[in-house]
């Protein structure tokens, strides 16, 4: 694949700088200038501490790696989005729509504040930040949430950060239909859920969309399910006309009122985070975990009391046909292990160790870590070796509550 001709999205967080450096190493081997590389890395480590728990280092060195990657892309890989600030996983962990919005934009504000502290001009980096939201079942609330997100971000960029360029005020977003809303019971019902969620995402103004497959509550999606998910997007895009205007609900009394309400509640929650000293101090106090746990508990209570109804789960509970499920051949893993062992035998291991040592030395200082990571992976250091070399310097952070 010629990297100068594609845009690649990488859903990776903790080892994002390593994976991205490997991508750059391939581009360099192909003779593709870094300025032509396009794509997105998720990279958002704050949401890992809030919701996913896929982290390794303490928050501050983890943040350093994220900021190093953003700064490197701003200067060297200008067409690449180095971060996708993600509310999706926060929502999937049990947050409601307002919490998802508030926590995501609070994370975005934290990254922006730290980049300014590094000396970067907000108009140089703001357009490199992208966002990722969940689209759940409450049709109008989800549209209002996406509209409120753009409103809050634009005002924040102008008033708090003094951004002058119009592009700096914009909030580019990717949306994905709600995986947590998919039911194992009567799985074909998920086709309707995904279609309505996808329409809400489009009507809310998303620029990029992922539609889940109907069988994902049971297994990784099978080919037929993936094709139906793709066709759902294509029918929306090509047959319905819903993407012909950027804000079709603009001026609607109901949607404008709901957008204002969501924005007000999200800003109040963001203020509470700010009063605790910001995202990292709030994390360390357990604020986010408590908020999400309480929201998830309320949802379950409403479900059990049938105040919230899910077709096929707690109402209209008729048996549903189980579709053909995808099964992964274990030979895939075995083949990858063989290739990795062969690589370690055939590479220049002395060079690998020397470059990993240089990386550890750099981690003890304040220089941007992307160049020494790139050097290490160009010598064929593995993701695990680079990650563990940094752990030698940064240490390890316990899982929350562990």
C-alpha angles and dihedrals in degrees: 000000000000104000093205090065102048140059112223126201116203119195095203131124123165095037094032094120090052096047091045091050089052089052090052090048090056090048090052091050089051091050093243113149114236089236089068096052113111132185145078137272116201093215094155103144096170092068088051090062090043100046120347104048091209097134135112112183128057114273099261099054088041089055090048090058092049092049092045089055093048093047092047092051093047089056104031111017103035098168094056125091102224095193140030105198101216132215092159096085092043089056093045089054090061107277120139124236096270093047091049091052096043096045093046095050091043087056090049091051090050093052091047093049092051093048090052089050087056089059100258119143111241092228089056096056109021094085089053092064118092133181138219124206138183119235110210135182102278095092103197095036090057092051090049091049093056092045090049091049092060092045095051094045095048092050091046094050091050102039104030102032101027094230110181103189119083091222088060090061093055124098110213108201143188118200132198127194113251112278091187090059093061114105128212088211113084091354095192087070085071089072090067093043092052093047094053093043091050091050090052089052092052094045088048090057107255115168095203131031141193119194116203122230119249094239098053093106086065107034145329106308121276121227095260092050092049091050092051090050090052092047089052089061093044093050090050092048100041108026111030103050092222092130095053094095126038099224110018093170095051107128095020107135093217097047095041090050093046092047090053092049093049091047093050093049093046092050090051090053092047088052090056089053091049091050089057090058099268137296100312096049089045089051092051090051091054093243098139095045092051093048094049093044091053092049092048090049091052090051092052092048091052090047094050091047090048090237083125115043129204116188112240093011107065100355134038088016103183121149114271128208114256109229127223106282129216116244120195116227108237089218088078091067093042091052092051091050090052092050092049093051090049091051092052091051097048104039125088098266093185090059091047093053092046092053093046088052089052089050092053090050091050091049089059089059133048104257121122107274098210095086095053091042089052090050091051096050092045085061086052098255108165129239090253094050094050092044093050092046089058090045088058087064104029100038127214130292120216121241109261109269091008 
